[in-house]
Amino acid sequence: MEKITRRSFVNKFGLGVGASVIMTSLPSFVTETEKIHKPYTGKKINIALCGLGNYASLLAEGLQVSEYCQLSGIVTGTPSKAETWKKKYNIPEKNIYNYENFDSIIKNKDIDLVYVVTPNSLHKEFTVRAAKAGKHVIVEKPMAITIEDCEEMIKACNDNNVQLAMGYRLHYEPNHLEVKRLGQEKVLGQVRYIETSLGYSTYDIHDVNKPVDLNARNEWRLTKKFAGGGALINLGVYCIQVSRYVLGEEPIAVTAQFGTINNKNRFAQVEENITWQMEFPSGAVANCSSSYGFGIDRFHAAADEGFFEMSPAVSYGPFIGKRSDGKPFNFPVINQQQTQMDEICKVILANQKLPNHITGEEGIKDVKIINAIYKAAETGKKISLK
């Protein structure tokens, strides 16, 4: 859509080469910066981007500076995009697919991995098709709309002996690695309360009566069929993630409230605003919100002996952090897409299993929480996740 695009969400896109990251299972991922960087000269993973929307453009930029992977193919339902991308990135004709002939990618030995960046409702279809073609898969957040779709995606990848990764770029971002450490290692004591929100002003508040064509291809985030929901499923997943890995716990119950719909034309099918609360086994509570109607991007954790926070916090950055004890909270700006893809592809090149924190098993946890939040908002009841 014209305004609700991933590119419009970007405040500033960092182009610095990311530090090498060694990961274990969530919530215990850690980072290690190489003292001397030696350029990689070995085999690269050849990636085909499936779906050429705004975020795919950021991924393509990241792939231009990646060491362990490269952009080798594209999959799109728009012929004009195929031609533009072919020229811009020098993509061979044989590596260009549409949604109808995509399955023939099984014969293409020059494609190793498919990165699915389609509308949410199509994540399952193209993950399953890519897996059956023998290609590894990275799929953007949210993993899918339903638990059943997530389970089918995991099964298809397991059955075809390929790996499935989630596009959790913030798992490799230094500021997020630090708030994870501060929370889980109880540096400032036990975290008791978290506030985190992500929202964008996606329309002119003075033009709320402007007609909207919800059938337009670029308005898919406003349709229940393709998006599965509104601000929660597309933005709130970041708030859910940071709360989970800072605490190192899984929520045991949620409550939620839909917010005011200020633009009834745009938000006839999905929510414009939503606020929710997550209760954790330690007694900690996270109060979160996401919105398509106003801008907000912050994280705050209150602990027994102080606090730590970021703002910007869970978008594209550059992130700014602060600790109540005044200790430094300054980390390099990295190219988040490049770092994420390089770290995933390093593992695949080493013929190792991807760490749990970025696999489909992690993605399905978020979808379960998202669905519980929607149920809580719809019913007005506390929903147990035990």
Summary of the structure (lengths in Angstrom):
residues: 386
radius of gyration: 20.2
end to end distance: 37.5
largest distance: 59.4
contacts: 1338
relative contact order: 0.18
helix: 37%
strand: 19%
